[in-house]
Amino acid sequence: MTDLSLDGLRFAAKRLHHAYIARAPWAVERLAQHPPGKPPEALTRADFLHVIAQEHGFASWPKLKLAAETLGLDRAAAQQQLKIALFHGQNARTEALLARFPDLADGLFGLQCALYQREAVAAALAAKPGLAVERLGPRTPILHLAFSKWIHARPDLEADMLAVAQMLLDHGADVNDGYPYQPGEDHLLSALYGAIGHADNMVLGRWLMEHGADPNDGESLYHATELGHHAGLRMLLEAGADPKGTNALFRAMDFNDHGAVRLLLDHGARVDDYNAAPVGGEAPVVIPALHQVARRGCDGAMARMVLEAGADPALRWKGVTAYEMAVVFGSDAVAEAIREAGGETSVSPQTEPLVAAVEGRDGPFIDPAKLPEAFAHLLREMVHMADRLPQMQALVARGLPYDQPDAHEKVTPTHIAGWSGLPEVLGWLIGLRPDLSHVNAYGGTLLSTIIHGSENNPAREGRDYLACLTLALEAGVALPEAALRGAGRADVAAFLEAWAEAHPGQVV
């Protein structure tokens, strides 16, 4: 393990530098996660110190060094870990950090708000009222409060949470405040989205709307469909949220959620709303409703619901009909509903090689260059559906690419299988020898993507993330110390600690 002194971290940066020059896979992977923004030949030791700092939760080496010299590295690192744990709902980690440092949030107003420390917040505001609107990092205090998931560990602090919210409001905080997901973006993630869509905190979400938060913030309604319940969705719709142009209807279809789709349709959502939200002055080519139902593996009842709501079975999207989409994705019940509705059921010559493969018929080899655009990333879109594994295997056997990242997020099928917690699918893909060192557009490796899925995949319950981690580690992926520090699920953290103890040479 790395020596967590400044000298030890300097040595770690030196080791990383030399390993990167030698093109050691684990070193290349770490710089891909934290890209310096320079060509390899221009990198200096300072760039590797920067990577080390970012791996410990600091924006730069000078900031890590200052915090370490001021507070001591253990405490400085613990404060960074606490910020991350509260935001991501890693409540066991939050409890462990506070047990080690009970005063860890002292003097850090954003953390005090996120922990619902009523007395500390009141004292800080009495001493400096302007704190309520001061930007603390990327977020103001009301955003630290709204994005905190601490309520799920401490529901007994509900009254304190609302008291903190009221104090912030009384001192000038804006319930419609937000922050950009990426620096420089105009679109903001609102406090309401933080409470409902991010933190699943219905109490604070209702309080924010009662005090003027706008339910039409462009995020909350969409993400309320991901919670596994309809409380937030109902709350937003009753407060006047307009589903048109939000894609919330299509997100609900991702989960075959009949109740959510019905709620949205009853409140004005339209199945032909796929062109409603202009981007950069142009209407995007967003998928039509029936195509969405087909590629998400929904059932026949969902297909009939959207057909009854006006979905046009004759529409083509990126070169294919909804029927072709249903047949290729193995959504037989959707294909049958389209037939019953009198939709187009012919299959184009470009799609026929795919259909022949999934139906187990003899057919031509698949030429990826000749596929309709709708199937450009077919395996990446199928791989989260474990029951489609036979179709996926048939498609790959006929020539469908199995390790191709999508154009935007650079996520491969292997990453999606790991994020989805599907060891049978992941094991099959690893057996095909994909690039296990691939880093996606979020800086995620295969290992970190599995860990992220274990905490954030809406369908994570019942999935086997420990088996996926075993497959990845047995295949030789590196185990970064940052993963050991950052895993928020207790079973995942314990598994990784045990693996590191048994395989110290794999820890980087």
Summary of the structure (lengths in Angstrom):
residues: 508
radius of gyration: 24.7
end to end distance: 7.9
largest distance: 77.6
contacts: 1648
relative contact order: 0.06
helix: 57%
strand: 3%
